[in-house]
């Protein structure tokens, strides 16, 4: 698992799936607002001029030299909810990301955000 202190070091590293298939480049890490632990990452995918950021959970992620291996297959990640490269994740779309990966969505405190970009 990526530790909070290491987050900035892994930006722009390759993200690969369990079979070492390249998914894209790690753009940002989102922490769980309840625990301040890394929960999701955005991965830059697509062709130049058509790039987007897809979300992938960091549960069981493994960090290696120049890459981050996630526990979800490339196909599933490419179909995940996404945002534009200059966009911000709206709070009301967080639940869609969790649902895409079959995860329970626990809303943040007082119904607020569950994910915060670091």
Rosetta blueprint (number, residue, H / E / L):
1 X L
2 X L
3 X L
4 X H
5 X H
6 X H
7 X H
8 X H
9 X H
10 X H
11 X L
12 X L
13 X L
14 X E
15 X E
16 X E
17 X L
18 X L
19 X L
20 X L
21 X L
22 X E
23 X E
24 X E
25 X E
26 X E
27 X E
28 X E
29 X E
30 X E
31 X E
32 X E
33 X L
34 X L
35 X L
36 X L
37 X L
38 X E
39 X E
40 X E
41 X E
42 X E
43 X E
44 X E
45 X E
46 X L
47 X L
48 X L
49 X L
50 X L
51 X L
52 X E
53 X E
54 X E
55 X E
56 X E
57 X E
58 X L
59 X L
60 X L
61 X L
62 X E
63 X E
64 X E
65 X L
66 X L
67 X E
68 X E
69 X E
70 X L
71 X L
72 X L
73 X L
74 X H
75 X H
76 X H
77 X H
78 X H
79 X L
80 X L
81 X L
82 X E
83 X E
84 X E
85 X L
86 X L
87 X L
88 X L
89 X L
90 X L
91 X H
92 X H
93 X H
94 X H
95 X H
96 X H
97 X H
98 X H
99 X H
100 X H
101 X L
102 X L
103 X L
104 X L
105 X L
106 X L
107 X L
108 X L
109 X H
110 X H
111 X H
112 X L
113 X L
114 X L
115 X E
116 X E
117 X E
118 X L
